[in-house]
Amino acid sequence: MADHFYVYPAYLARGLSRADGRRVAEPTTMKDVTVDAIAQAAKRLGYRVEVEVEKQYPRLVPSYGGRVKVTKKGGVSKSQFLRLVAAELAKLPPTGGPH
């Protein structure tokens, strides 16, 4: 099993449907979420991250929003992690997080 997982901004994006790649509940989504904001939130939660700006989300092929490589941590699933990151992004100032 891999020791990391990837997080694309689309997972947390307001306006996308689940079919388009959103992975969190609509009330916790953000407008204009970036890989830098995701990385900052993950670091604040104690995760090791690596930003890969040249990567694209396969469901949104023409768009290069990048992705964040996150090192897994003790028993936290990817969906749990995404909920934690969404909550952490909600704490950031409006310039880097939710609206």
C-alpha positions, -999 to 999 in steps of 0.1 A, spaced: 0 0 0 13 35 -8 25 57 20 9 88 4 -21 100 -15 -28 129 -38 -52 158 -33 -64 179 -63 -81 213 -58 -112 198 -76 -118 176 -45 -127 207 -25 -140 230 -53 -173 248 -50 -195 244 -81 -183 210 -91 -205 179 -88 -194 147 -72 -194 133 -108 -169 160 -117 -146 151 -89 -157 169 -57 -151 147 -27 -165 167 2 -200 179 11 -211 210 -7 -213 232 25 -175 226 31 -164 235 -4 -143 265 -14 -143 289 -43 -109 292 -60 -90 267 -38 -54 263 -47 -27 237 -42 -8 262 -20 -38 267 3 -43 229 5 -6 224 13 -7 252 39 -37 237 56 -22 202 56 10 214 71 -9 232 99 -25 198 106 10 182 109 12 164 75 42 163 52 33 176 18 48 181 -16 32 205 -42 33 193 -78 21 223 -98 26 207 -133 0 179 -127 -35 179 -139 -67 163 -126 -77 136 -151 -114 146 -150 -106 182 -159 -79 175 -185 -74 209 -201 -68 225 -166 -35 223 -148 -44 231 -112 -16 210 -98 -19 185 -69 -6 180 -34 12 148 -24 4 140 12 22 115 34 -3 93 52 -6 95 90 -18 69 115 -52 56 105 -66 87 89 -84 79 56 -82 101 26 -119 112 30 -112 120 67 -82 140 57 -102 159 31 -128 169 57 -100 180 81 -84 201 54 -117 217 44 -122 227 81 -87 241 82 -92 260 50 -123 276 65 -101 291 92 -78 308 66 -83 345 56 -106 350 25 -76 357 2 -63 321 5 -94 301 14 -131 298 13 -158 323 4 
